[in-house]
């Protein structure tokens, strides 16, 4: 499928670069009138997931997957939930293991290829109500999980899953890890590493000596973090093994349901490898937009009025 244009997206003049387009919506945006009902479900490995439902009685459901170290309460998630409800669609924002406000039960938690949890959430939702259509929405890390899920075993995706739309996706994990470790991204990297450190500290009582955080200050980038923690805690041989097996890019060719990926050209988190042009041209089910602006999970059109291109575009794509 040829690349799609973004003719309706205009950035505000005061958000004049990718960093401002990333940071200001994240820290200043407030989303009102989104009320969640939380449900806790037990996973097959005796852990738990917390699901935040926003029901309006629809026979259509959007399932939202948040970004790294995010949760269902982030403004970009709640903004999309509100947009879905305005379009007549129920919404379910699920929190990854350890992301709902309390530690999960296991030493392992979540990673960017954890599609088994997304599948479990989808099938649980279908058990709760026989939705006629399910849409998958993902942001950043959640976008990678969503794309990988759709492409790794397309024959196992429930028939009710009709479309997907994902935004700001690091679909090539190794190059994205290098990108976010660049000096100009130090503020983001440090924030992520601090958050991940706090969660590892919470795991110490159940670690049985398997975690040594005494020299965590020496972990300076994602590659070091993933080599030392993500890979061994989740059954990967190394960081490179994790990146190779969990990057969604190799799976894009297999996607069978109409799927939209929107990655902004000025996204500070994304490497050139995260713009899968050839994959989009080769798969008629995979649509790619690369707007000039948007930052990372930003896409503000009118920050002061709460108008976001990502929400308008997702709703239009899903209901077309």
BAVEX-122173 format. One record per residue: residue number from 1; x, y, z of N, C-alpha, C in turn. Coordinates in nm, 2 decimals, padded with zeros to 4 digits. Example, Ala and Ser with C-alpha at 12.3 -4.5 7.8 and 13.67 -1.06 7.14 Angstrom:
1  01.32  -00.57  00.78  01.23  -00.45  00.78  01.32  -00.33  00.78
2  01.28  -00.22  00.71  01.37  -00.11  00.71  01.29  00.00  00.79
//
This chain:
1  00.09  -00.12  00.00  00.00  00.00  00.00  00.09  00.12  00.00
2  00.07  00.22  -00.10  00.15  00.34  -00.10  00.14  00.42  00.04
3  00.23  00.50  00.06  00.23  00.58  00.18  00.11  00.67  00.17
4  00.05  00.70  00.29  -00.07  00.78  00.30  -00.02  00.92  00.34
5  -00.08  01.03  00.28  -00.05  01.16  00.32  -00.12  01.20  00.45
6  -00.08  01.31  00.51  -00.15  01.36  00.63  -00.19  01.51  00.61
7  -00.28  01.53  00.51  -00.31  01.67  00.47  -00.38  01.75  00.57
8  -00.45  01.68  00.67  -00.53  01.76  00.77  -00.45  01.79  00.89
9  -00.33  01.75  00.90  -00.25  01.77  01.02  -00.17  01.90  01.01
10  -00.20  01.99  01.10  -00.12  02.11  01.11  -00.08  02.13  01.26
11  00.05  02.15  01.28  00.09  02.17  01.42  00.07  02.31  01.46
12  00.05  02.34  01.59  00.05  02.47  01.65  00.18  02.54  01.63
13  00.18  02.67  01.60  00.30  02.74  01.58  00.40  02.74  01.70
14  00.34  02.73  01.82  00.42  02.74  01.94  00.48  02.61  01.98
15  00.44  02.50  01.91  00.51  02.37  01.93  00.60  02.35  01.81
16  00.71  02.42  01.81  00.79  02.44  01.68  00.90  02.33  01.66
17  00.91  02.23  01.75  01.00  02.12  01.73  00.95  01.99  01.79
18  01.02  01.88  01.76  00.97  01.75  01.80  00.98  01.73  01.95
19  01.07  01.80  02.02  01.08  01.78  02.16  00.96  01.85  02.23
20  00.93  01.97  02.19  00.81  02.04  02.25  00.68  01.97  02.21
21  00.67  01.91  02.09  00.55  01.84  02.05  00.54  01.71  02.13
22  00.65  01.66  02.19  00.65  01.54  02.27  00.62  01.57  02.41
23  00.69  01.67  02.47  00.69  01.70  02.61  00.56  01.77  02.66
24  00.52  01.88  02.60  00.41  01.96  02.65  00.28  01.88  02.66
25  00.24  01.81  02.55  00.12  01.73  02.57  00.13  01.63  02.68
26  00.24  01.58  02.70  00.26  01.47  02.81  00.25  01.53  02.95
27  00.30  01.65  02.97  00.30  01.70  03.11  00.19  01.80  03.14
28  00.13  01.86  03.03  00.03  01.97  03.06  -00.11  01.93  03.02
29  -00.13  01.83  02.94  -00.26  01.80  02.89  -00.35  01.73  03.00
30  -00.47  01.78  03.01  -00.57  01.72  03.11  -00.69  01.68  03.03
31  -00.73  01.55  03.05  -00.85  01.50  02.98  -00.96  01.48  03.08
32  -01.07  01.54  03.06  -01.18  01.53  03.15  -01.29  01.44  03.10
33  -01.38  01.40  03.19  -01.50  01.32  03.15  -01.46  01.18  03.10
34  -01.35  01.12  03.14  -01.32  00.98  03.12  -01.33  00.91  03.25
35  -01.42  00.82  03.27  -01.44  00.75  03.40  -01.42  00.60  03.37
36  -01.32  00.54  03.44  -01.29  00.40  03.43  -01.36  00.32  03.54
37  -01.38  00.20  03.50  -01.42  00.09  03.60  -01.31  -00.01  03.59
38  -01.24  -00.04  03.70  -01.12  -00.13  03.70  -01.17  -00.27  03.72
39  -01.11  -00.36  03.65  -01.12  -00.50  03.67  -00.99  -00.57  03.67
40  -00.97  -00.65  03.77  -00.84  -00.73  03.78  -00.87  -00.87  03.73
41  -00.78  -00.92  03.64  -00.79  -01.05  03.60  -00.67  -01.13  03.63
42  -00.68  -01.26  03.65  -00.57  -01.35  03.68  -00.52  -01.41  03.55
43  -00.39  -01.40  03.53  -00.33  -01.46  03.41  -00.30  -01.61  03.43
44  -00.28  -01.68  03.33  -00.25  -01.83  03.34  -00.13  -01.86  03.43
45  -00.03  -01.77  03.44  00.09  -01.79  03.52  00.07  -01.74  03.66
46  -00.05  -01.71  03.70  -00.09  -01.67  03.84  -00.04  -01.53  03.87
47  -00.03  -01.45  03.77  00.00  -01.31  03.79  -00.14  -01.24  03.77
48  -00.13  -01.10  03.76  -00.26  -01.03  03.74  -00.24  -00.92  03.64
49  -00.35  -00.88  03.57  -00.35  -00.76  03.49  -00.47  -00.67  03.54
50  -00.45  -00.54  03.54  -00.56  -00.45  03.57  -00.61  -00.38  03.45
51  -00.74  -00.40  03.42  -00.80  -00.35  03.30  -00.89  -00.23  03.34
52  -00.88  -00.12  03.27  -00.97  00.00  03.29  -01.07  00.01  03.18
53  -01.19  -00.01  03.21  -01.30  -00.01  03.12  -01.37  00.12  03.11
54  -01.41  00.16  02.99  -01.49  00.29  02.97  -01.60  00.25  02.88
55  -01.71  00.20  02.93  -01.82  00.14  02.85  -01.93  00.24  02.83
56  -01.99  00.24  02.71  -02.11  00.32  02.68  -02.22  00.23  02.62
57  -02.20  00.10  02.62  -02.30  00.01  02.58  -02.29  -00.02  02.43
58  -02.18  -00.01  02.37  -02.16  -00.03  02.23  -02.13  -00.18  02.20
59  -02.16  -00.22  02.08  -02.12  -00.36  02.03  -01.98  -00.36  01.97
60  -01.91  -00.25  01.97  -01.77  -00.23  01.92  -01.68  -00.20  02.04
61  -01.56  -00.25  02.04  -01.47  -00.22  02.15  -01.33  -00.19  02.10
62  -01.27  -00.08  02.15  -01.13  -00.05  02.12  -01.05  -00.09  02.24
63  -00.94  -00.16  02.22  -00.85  -00.21  02.32  -00.72  -00.13  02.31
64  -00.68  -00.05  02.41  -00.57  00.04  02.40  -00.45  -00.01  02.48
65  -00.33  -00.01  02.41  -00.21  -00.05  02.48  -00.11  00.07  02.49
66  -00.07  00.10  02.61  00.00  00.22  02.64  00.15  00.21  02.61
67  00.23  00.31  02.63  00.37  00.32  02.60  00.45  00.27  02.72
68  00.59  00.27  02.70  00.68  00.22  02.80  00.66  00.30  02.93
69  00.65  00.23  03.04  00.63  00.29  03.17  00.51  00.38  03.18
70  00.42  00.36  03.09  00.29  00.44  03.10  00.19  00.36  03.17
71  00.06  00.40  03.15  -00.05  00.33  03.22  -00.18  00.39  03.15
72  -00.29  00.34  03.19  -00.42  00.38  03.13  -00.46  00.52  03.17
73  -00.39  00.58  03.27  -00.43  00.71  03.31  -00.35  00.82  03.23
74  -00.26  00.79  03.14  -00.18  00.89  03.07  -00.28  00.97  02.98
75  -00.25  01.10  02.96  -00.34  01.18  02.88  -00.36  01.13  02.74
76  -00.25  01.07  02.68  -00.27  01.03  02.54  -00.37  00.91  02.53
77  -00.37  00.83  02.64  -00.46  00.71  02.65  -00.60  00.76  02.67
78  -00.62  00.85  02.77  -00.75  00.89  02.81  -00.81  00.98  02.69
79  -00.72  01.05  02.62  -00.77  01.13  02.51  -00.83  01.04  02.40
80  -00.76  00.93  02.38  -00.81  00.83  02.27  -00.93  00.76  02.32
81  -00.94  00.73  02.45  -01.06  00.67  02.50  -01.18  00.76  02.48
82  -01.16  00.89  02.51  -01.27  00.99  02.49  -01.31  01.00  02.35
83  -01.21  00.99  02.26  -01.24  01.00  02.11  -01.32  00.87  02.07
84  -01.28  00.76  02.12  -01.36  00.63  02.09  -01.50  00.64  02.14
85  -01.52  00.69  02.26  -01.66  00.70  02.31  -01.74  00.80  02.23
86  -01.68  00.91  02.19  -01.75  01.00  02.10  -01.79  00.94  01.97
87  -01.71  00.84  01.92  -01.74  00.77  01.80  -01.83  00.65  01.82
88  -01.89  00.63  01.94  -01.98  00.52  01.97  -01.91  00.39  02.00
89  -01.79  00.39  02.05  -01.72  00.27  02.07  -01.68  00.26  02.22
90  -01.70  00.14  02.28  -01.65  00.11  02.41  -01.50  00.11  02.41
91  -01.44  00.13  02.52  -01.29  00.13  02.53  -01.24  00.05  02.65
92  -01.13  -00.01  02.63  -01.07  -00.09  02.74  -00.92  -00.06  02.73
93  -00.87  00.01  02.83  -00.73  00.05  02.84  -00.66  -00.05  02.94
94  -00.58  -00.13  02.90  -00.52  -00.23  02.99  -00.38  -00.18  03.03
95  -00.35  -00.21  03.16  -00.22  -00.18  03.22  -00.13  -00.30  03.22
96  -00.01  -00.28  03.17  00.09  -00.40  03.17  00.12  -00.44  03.31
97  00.18  -00.55  03.32  00.22  -00.60  03.45  00.32  -00.50  03.52
98  00.29  -00.46  03.64  00.36  -00.36  03.72  00.33  -00.22  03.68
99  00.24  -00.19  03.59  00.21  -00.06  03.55  00.08  00.00  03.60
100  00.01  -00.07  03.69  -00.12  -00.02  03.73  -00.12  00.04  03.87
101  00.00  00.06  03.92  00.01  00.13  04.05  00.06  00.04  04.16
102  00.08  -00.09  04.14  00.14  -00.18  04.23  00.22  -00.29  04.16
103  00.32  -00.35  04.23  00.40  -00.45  04.16  00.32  -00.57  04.13
104  00.35  -00.63  04.02  00.29  -00.76  03.98  00.36  -00.87  04.07
105  00.30  -00.99  04.06  00.34  -01.10  04.15  00.48  -01.16  04.12
106  00.52  -01.15  03.99  00.63  -01.23  03.95  00.76  -01.14  03.94
107  00.87  -01.20  03.93  01.00  -01.13  03.91  01.00  -01.07  03.77
108  00.95  -01.14  03.67  00.93  -01.08  03.54  00.81  -00.98  03.54
109  00.81  -00.89  03.44  00.69  -00.80  03.44  00.64  -00.79  03.30
110  00.68  -00.69  03.22  00.64  -00.68  03.08  00.76  -00.64  03.00
111  00.74  -00.66  02.87  00.84  -00.62  02.77  00.77  -00.58  02.64
112  00.85  -00.54  02.54  00.79  -00.48  02.42  00.75  -00.59  02.32
113  00.76  -00.71  02.36  00.71  -00.82  02.27  00.61  -00.91  02.34
114  00.55  -00.86  02.45  00.47  -00.95  02.53  00.33  -00.96  02.47
115  00.32  -01.02  02.36  00.19  -01.03  02.29  00.09  -01.13  02.36
116  00.15  -01.22  02.44  00.06  -01.32  02.51  -00.04  -01.25  02.60
117  00.01  -01.14  02.67  -00.08  -01.07  02.75  -00.19  -00.99  02.68
118  -00.16  -00.93  02.56  -00.25  -00.87  02.48  -00.36  -00.97  02.43
119  -00.31  -01.08  02.39  -00.41  -01.19  02.34  -00.50  -01.23  02.46
120  -00.45  -01.24  02.58  -00.53  -01.28  02.69  -00.64  -01.17  02.72
121  -00.60  -01.05  02.71  -00.69  -00.94  02.73  -00.80  -00.94  02.63
122  -00.77  -00.96  02.50  -00.87  -00.96  02.39  -00.97  -01.07  02.42
123  -00.92  -01.19  02.45  -01.01  -01.31  02.47  -01.09  -01.29  02.59
124  -01.04  -01.23  02.69  -01.12  -01.20  02.81  -01.23  -01.10  02.78
125  -01.20  -01.00  02.70  -01.30  -00.90  02.66  -01.42  -00.97  02.59
126  -01.38  -01.06  02.50  -01.48  -01.14  02.42  -01.57  -01.23  02.51
127  -01.51  -01.28  02.62  -01.58  -01.36  02.71  -01.68  -01.27  02.79
128  -01.64  -01.15  02.82  -01.73  -01.06  02.89  -01.85  -01.02  02.81
129  -01.83  -01.00  02.68  -01.94  -00.95  02.60  -01.91  -00.99  02.45
130  -02.01  -01.04  02.38  -01.98  -01.08  02.24  -01.98  -00.95  02.15
131  -01.87  -00.88  02.16  -01.85  -00.77  02.07  -01.84  -00.81  01.92
132  -01.91  -00.74  01.84  -01.91  -00.77  01.70  -01.78  -00.72  01.63
133  -01.72  -00.62  01.68  -01.60  -00.57  01.62  -01.50  -00.52  01.74
134  -01.38  -00.56  01.72  -01.27  -00.51  01.82  -01.17  -00.44  01.74
135  -01.13  -00.33  01.79  -01.02  -00.25  01.73  -00.90  -00.24  01.82
136  -00.78  -00.25  01.77  -00.66  -00.24  01.86  -00.59  -00.11  01.83
137  -00.56  -00.04  01.94  -00.49  00.08  01.94  -00.36  00.07  02.02
138  -00.25  00.13  01.97  -00.13  00.12  02.05  -00.05  00.24  02.04
139  00.03  00.27  02.14  00.12  00.39  02.14  00.26  00.34  02.18
140  00.35  00.38  02.10  00.49  00.35  02.12  00.52  00.21  02.15
141  00.56  00.17  02.27  00.58  00.03  02.31  00.45  -00.05  02.28
142  00.34  00.00  02.32  00.21  -00.07  02.29  00.18  -00.08  02.15
143  00.23  00.01  02.06  00.22  -00.01  01.92  00.30  -00.12  01.87
144  00.42  -00.14  01.92  00.51  -00.25  01.88  00.44  -00.38  01.92
145  00.39  -00.39  02.04  00.32  -00.51  02.09  00.20  -00.54  02.00
146  00.13  -00.44  01.96  00.01  -00.46  01.88  00.05  -00.51  01.74
147  00.15  -00.45  01.68  00.19  -00.49  01.54  00.25  -00.63  01.54
148  00.33  -00.66  01.64  00.38  -00.80  01.65  00.27  -00.90  01.67
149  00.18  -00.87  01.75  00.06  -00.96  01.78  -00.01  -00.99  01.65
150  -00.04  -00.89  01.57  -00.11  -00.90  01.45  -00.04  -00.98  01.34
151  00.10  -00.97  01.34  00.18  -01.04  01.24  00.24  -01.17  01.27
152  00.26  -01.20  01.40  00.34  -01.32  01.44  00.26  -01.45  01.41
153  00.13  -01.44  01.43  00.04  -01.56  01.41  -00.09  -01.51  01.37
154  -00.10  -01.45  01.25  -00.23  -01.39  01.20  -00.35  -01.48  01.20
155  -00.32  -01.61  01.18  -00.43  -01.71  01.18  -00.49  -01.73  01.32
156  -00.42  -01.69  01.42  -00.48  -01.71  01.56  -00.54  -01.58  01.61
157  -00.54  -01.47  01.54  -00.60  -01.35  01.58  -00.75  -01.37  01.58
158  -00.83  -01.34  01.68  -00.97  -01.36  01.68  -01.04  -01.29  01.56
159  -01.14  -01.35  01.50  -01.21  -01.29  01.39  -01.27  -01.16  01.42
160  -01.30  -01.14  01.54  -01.37  -01.01  01.58  -01.27  -00.89  01.57
161  -01.14  -00.91  01.57  -01.04  -00.81  01.55  -01.05  -00.76  01.40
162  -01.10  -00.64  01.38  -01.12  -00.59  01.24  -01.02  -00.50  01.19
163  -00.97  -00.41  01.28  -00.88  -00.31  01.24  -00.78  -00.27  01.35
164  -00.67  -00.20  01.32  -00.58  -00.15  01.42  -00.52  -00.02  01.38
165  -00.49  00.07  01.47  -00.42  00.19  01.45  -00.32  00.21  01.56
166  -00.19  00.24  01.52  -00.08  00.26  01.62  00.00  00.38  01.59
167  00.06  00.44  01.69  00.12  00.57  01.68  00.26  00.56  01.75
168  00.36  00.63  01.68  00.49  00.65  01.74  00.56  00.52  01.78
169  00.57  00.43  01.69  00.61  00.29  01.72  00.76  00.27  01.69
170  00.84  00.23  01.79  00.98  00.19  01.76  00.98  00.04  01.71
171  00.94  00.02  01.59  00.92  -00.11  01.53  01.05  -00.19  01.51
172  01.17  -00.12  01.51  01.30  -00.18  01.51  01.37  -00.15  01.64
173  01.36  -00.24  01.74  01.40  -00.21  01.88  01.54  -00.18  01.90
174  01.63  -00.25  01.83  01.77  -00.22  01.85  01.81  -00.08  01.81
175  01.77  -00.04  01.69  01.81  00.09  01.64  01.74  00.20  01.73
176  01.62  00.17  01.77  01.54  00.27  01.86  01.61  00.28  01.99
177  01.67  00.17  02.04  01.74  00.18  02.17  01.87  00.27  02.16
178  01.93  00.26  02.04  02.05  00.35  02.01  02.00  00.49  02.00
179  01.89  00.51  01.93  01.84  00.65  01.91  01.80  00.72  02.04
180  01.74  00.65  02.13  01.69  00.72  02.25  01.81  00.74  02.35
181  01.92  00.68  02.32  02.04  00.70  02.40  02.13  00.81  02.35
182  02.09  00.87  02.24  02.17  00.99  02.19  02.16  01.10  02.29
183  02.27  01.19  02.29  02.28  01.29  02.39  02.15  01.39  02.40
184  02.09  01.42  02.28  01.98  01.51  02.28  01.85  01.44  02.34
185  01.86  01.31  02.37  01.74  01.25  02.43  01.77  01.21  02.57
186  01.87  01.26  02.63  01.91  01.23  02.77  01.80  01.24  02.87
187  01.71  01.35  02.85  01.61  01.37  02.95  01.51  01.26  02.95
188  01.47  01.21  02.83  01.38  01.10  02.82  01.44  00.97  02.88
189  01.56  00.94  02.84  01.63  00.82  02.88  01.64  00.81  03.03
190  01.68  00.92  03.09  01.70  00.92  03.24  01.57  00.90  03.31
191  01.46  00.95  03.26  01.33  00.94  03.32  01.29  00.79  03.31
192  01.31  00.73  03.20  01.27  00.58  03.18  01.35  00.50  03.28
193  01.49  00.52  03.28  01.57  00.44  03.36  01.54  00.45  03.51
194  01.51  00.57  03.55  01.47  00.59  03.69  01.34  00.52  03.73
195  01.25  00.53  03.64  01.12  00.46  03.66  01.14  00.31  03.67
196  01.22  00.26  03.58  01.24  00.11  03.58  01.32  00.07  03.70
197  01.41  00.16  03.75  01.49  00.13  03.87  01.40  00.11  03.99
198  01.30  00.20  04.00  01.21  00.20  04.11  01.13  00.07  04.11
199  01.09  00.02  04.00  01.02  -00.10  03.99  01.10  -00.22  04.02
200  01.23  -00.22  03.98  01.32  -00.33  04.02  01.34  -00.33  04.17
201  01.35  -00.22  04.23  01.37  -00.21  04.37  01.25  -00.28  04.45
202  01.13  -00.26  04.39  01.01  -00.32  04.45  01.01  -00.47  04.44
203  01.09  -00.52  04.35  01.10  -00.66  04.33  01.20  -00.74  04.42
204  01.28  -00.66  04.49  01.39  -00.72  04.57  01.33  -00.82  04.67
205  01.22  -00.80  04.73  01.17  -00.90  04.83  01.14  -01.03  04.78
206  01.12  -01.04  04.65  01.08  -01.17  04.59  01.19  -01.22  04.49
207  01.31  -01.15  04.49  01.41  -01.18  04.39  01.50  -01.30  04.42
208  01.50  -01.33  04.55  01.59  -01.45  04.59  01.73  -01.44  04.54
209  01.78  -01.32  04.55  01.92  -01.30  04.51  01.95  -01.29  04.36
210  01.84  -01.28  04.28  01.85  -01.28  04.13  01.87  -01.14  04.08
211  01.85  -01.04  04.17  01.87  -00.90  04.13  01.98  -00.83  04.21
212  02.07  -00.77  04.14  02.18  -00.69  04.20  02.17  -00.55  04.15
213  02.12  -00.46  04.23  02.10  -00.32  04.19  02.20  -00.23  04.25
214  02.31  -00.29  04.31  02.40  -00.21  04.39  02.48  -00.11  04.30
215  02.50  -00.14  04.17  02.57  -00.06  04.08  02.48  -00.01  03.96
216  02.35  00.00  03.99  02.26  00.04  03.89  02.30  00.17  03.82
217  02.37  00.26  03.89  02.41  00.39  03.84  02.50  00.37  03.72
218  02.55  00.25  03.70  02.64  00.23  03.58  02.56  00.20  03.46
219  02.43  00.17  03.47  02.34  00.15  03.36  02.31  00.28  03.29
220  02.37  00.31  03.18  02.36  00.44  03.12  02.27  00.45  02.99
221  02.22  00.33  02.94  02.14  00.33  02.83  02.05  00.21  02.82
222  01.96  00.20  02.73  01.86  00.09  02.72  01.93  -00.04  02.68
223  02.04  -00.03  02.60  02.11  -00.15  02.57  02.16  -00.22  02.69
224  02.22  -00.14  02.78  02.28  -00.20  02.90  02.17  -00.25  02.99
225  02.06  -00.18  03.00  01.94  -00.22  03.08  01.89  -00.35  03.03
226  01.86  -00.36  02.90  01.80  -00.48  02.85  01.90  -00.60  02.85
227  02.03  -00.57  02.84  02.12  -00.68  02.85  02.12  -00.74  02.99
228  02.12  -00.65  03.09  02.13  -00.69  03.23  02.00  -00.74  03.29
229  01.89  -00.68  03.25  01.76  -00.70  03.32  01.65  -00.76  03.23
230  01.61  -00.69  03.13  01.50  -00.73  03.04  01.52  -00.87  02.99
231  01.64  -00.89  02.93  01.66  -01.02  02.86  01.66  -01.14  02.96
232  01.74  -01.14  03.06  01.74  -01.26  03.15  01.61  -01.28  03.23
233  01.55  -01.17  03.26  01.42  -01.18  03.34  01.31  -01.23  03.26
234  01.32  -01.23  03.12  01.21  -01.27  03.04  01.25  -01.38  02.94
235  01.36  -01.44  02.97  01.39  -01.56  02.89  01.46  -01.54  02.76
236  01.53  -01.43  02.74  01.60  -01.40  02.62  01.75  -01.42  02.65
237  01.83  -01.46  02.55  01.97  -01.49  02.57  02.05  -01.36  02.59
238  02.01  -01.25  02.53  02.08  -01.12  02.54  01.99  -01.01  02.49
239  02.04  -00.89  02.50  01.96  -00.78  02.45  01.94  -00.79  02.30
240  02.04  -00.83  02.23  02.02  -00.85  02.09  01.92  -00.95  02.05
241  01.92  -01.06  02.13  01.82  -01.17  02.11  01.68  -01.11  02.14
242  01.66  -01.03  02.24  01.54  -00.97  02.27  01.49  -00.88  02.16
243  01.58  -00.79  02.11  01.55  -00.70  02.01  01.51  -00.77  01.88
244  01.58  -00.88  01.85  01.55  -00.95  01.72  01.42  -01.02  01.73
245  01.39  -01.08  01.84  01.26  -01.16  01.86  01.14  -01.07  01.88
246  01.16  -00.95  01.93  01.04  -00.87  01.98  01.02  -00.75  01.89
247  01.11  -00.72  01.80  01.08  -00.61  01.71  00.96  -00.65  01.62
248  00.87  -00.55  01.60  00.75  -00.59  01.52  00.78  -00.58  01.37
249  00.88  -00.51  01.33  00.91  -00.49  01.18  00.91  -00.61  01.10
250  00.98  -00.72  01.14  00.98  -00.84  01.06  00.84  -00.90  01.04
251  00.75  -00.87  01.13  00.61  -00.93  01.12  00.51  -00.85  01.04
252  00.55  -00.73  01.00  00.46  -00.65  00.93  00.40  -00.71  00.80
253  00.49  -00.79  00.73  00.45  -00.85  00.61  00.33  -00.95  00.62
254  00.31  -01.00  00.75  00.21  -01.10  00.77  00.08  -01.05  00.81
255  00.06  -00.92  00.84  -00.06  -00.86  00.89  -00.17  -00.88  00.80
256  -00.29  -00.93  00.85  -00.40  -00.96  00.76  -00.52  -00.86  00.78
257  -00.52  -00.79  00.89  -00.63  -00.69  00.91  -00.58  -00.55  00.88
258  -00.67  -00.47  00.83  -00.63  -00.33  00.80  -00.57  -00.26  00.92
259  -00.44  -00.22  00.90  -00.37  -00.16  01.01  -00.30  -00.03  00.97
260  -00.31  00.07  01.05  -00.25  00.20  01.02  -00.14  00.23  01.12
261  -00.02  00.26  01.07  00.09  00.31  01.15  00.12  00.46  01.12
262  00.12  00.54  01.22  00.15  00.68  01.20  00.28  00.71  01.29
263  00.39  00.74  01.22  00.52  00.78  01.29  00.56  00.91  01.23
264  00.57  01.01  01.32  00.61  01.14  01.28  00.76  01.15  01.24
265  00.79  01.22  01.14  00.93  01.23  01.09  01.02  01.30  01.19
266  00.96  01.38  01.28  01.04  01.45  01.38  01.03  01.39  01.52
267  00.99  01.26  01.52  00.99  01.19  01.65  01.13  01.17  01.70
268  01.16  01.22  01.82  01.30  01.21  01.87  01.34  01.07  01.91
269  01.24  00.98  01.93  01.26  00.84  01.98  01.29  00.75  01.86
270  01.26  00.78  01.74  01.26  00.69  01.63  01.38  00.70  01.54
271  01.44  00.59  01.51  01.55  00.58  01.42  01.50  00.57  01.28
272  01.58  00.59  01.17  01.54  00.57  01.04  01.48  00.43  01.01
273  01.53  00.33  01.08  01.48  00.20  01.06  01.33  00.18  01.11
274  01.28  00.28  01.18  01.14  00.27  01.23  01.04  00.32  01.14
275  01.08  00.35  01.02  00.98  00.40  00.92  00.97  00.29  00.81
276  00.89  00.19  00.82  00.89  00.07  00.73  00.82  00.10  00.60
277  00.88  00.17  00.52  00.82  00.21  00.39  00.80  00.09  00.30
278  00.91  00.01  00.29  00.90  -00.11  00.20  00.80  -00.21  00.24
279  00.79  -00.22  00.37  00.69  -00.32  00.43  00.54  -00.27  00.39
280  00.52  -00.14  00.40  00.39  -00.08  00.37  00.36  -00.10  00.22
281  00.46  -00.08  00.14  00.44  -00.09  -00.01  00.41  -00.24  -00.05
282  00.46  -00.33  00.03  00.44  -00.47  00.00  00.32  -00.54  00.05
283  00.26  -00.48  00.16  00.14  -00.54  00.22  00.02  -00.45  00.21
284  -00.08  -00.49  00.13  -00.20  -00.41  00.11  -00.29  -00.39  00.24
285  -00.26  -00.46  00.34  -00.33  -00.44  00.47  -00.26  -00.35  00.56
286  -00.14  -00.30  00.53  -00.06  -00.22  00.62  -00.04  -00.08  00.56
287  -00.10  00.02  00.63  -00.09  00.15  00.59  00.01  00.23  00.67
288  00.08  00.32  00.61  00.18  00.40  00.68  00.17  00.54  00.65
289  00.17  00.62  00.75  00.17  00.77  00.74  00.29  00.82  00.81
290  00.36  00.91  00.75  00.48  00.98  00.81  00.46  01.13  00.80
291  00.38  01.19  00.89  00.37  01.33  00.89  00.50  01.40  00.93
292  00.52  01.52  00.88  00.64  01.60  00.91  00.65  01.62  01.06
293  00.54  01.64  01.13  00.54  01.68  01.27  00.46  01.58  01.35
294  00.47  01.60  01.48  00.39  01.52  01.58  00.47  01.48  01.70
295  00.61  01.48  01.69  00.68  01.44  01.80  00.65  01.29  01.84
296  00.68  01.25  01.96  00.65  01.12  02.01  00.52  01.11  02.09
297  00.42  01.05  02.04  00.29  01.04  02.10  00.24  01.18  02.13
298  00.26  01.27  02.04  00.21  01.41  02.06  00.10  01.44  01.97
299  00.13  01.48  01.85  00.03  01.50  01.74  -00.08  01.60  01.78
300  -00.04  01.70  01.85  -00.13  01.81  01.89  -00.16  01.90  01.77
301  -00.29  01.93  01.74  -00.33  02.03  01.64  -00.36  02.16  01.70
302  -00.43  02.15  01.82  -00.46  02.27  01.90  -00.45  02.23  02.04
303  -00.33  02.25  02.10  -00.30  02.20  02.23  -00.40  02.26  02.34
304  -00.43  02.39  02.32  -00.51  02.46  02.42  -00.66  02.41  02.42
305  -00.70  02.36  02.30  -00.84  02.32  02.29  -00.85  02.16  02.29
306  -00.74  02.10  02.31  -00.74  01.95  02.32  -00.77  01.88  02.19
307  -00.72  01.94  02.08  -00.75  01.87  01.95  -00.62  01.80  01.91
308  -00.63  01.67  01.88  -00.52  01.59  01.85  -00.54  01.51  01.72
309  -00.44  01.52  01.63  -00.46  01.45  01.50  -00.47  01.29  01.52
310  -00.39  01.24  01.62  -00.39  01.10  01.64  -00.53  01.04  01.67
311  -00.61  01.12  01.75  -00.74  01.08  01.78  -00.84  01.09  01.67
312  -00.83  01.20  01.59  -00.91  01.21  01.48  -00.88  01.11  01.37
313  -00.75  01.08  01.35  -00.71  00.99  01.24  -00.75  00.85  01.28
314  -00.73  00.81  01.41  -00.76  00.67  01.45  -00.91  00.65  01.43
315  -01.00  00.74  01.47  -01.14  00.72  01.46  -01.18  00.71  01.32
316  -01.13  00.80  01.23  -01.16  00.80  01.09  -01.12  00.67  01.02
317  -01.00  00.62  01.06  -00.96  00.49  01.00  -01.04  00.37  01.04
318  -01.07  00.37  01.17  -01.14  00.25  01.23  -01.28  00.25  01.17
319  -01.35  00.36  01.15  -01.49  00.36  01.12  -01.51  00.38  00.97
320  -01.40  00.39  00.89  -01.42  00.40  00.74  -01.47  00.27  00.68
//
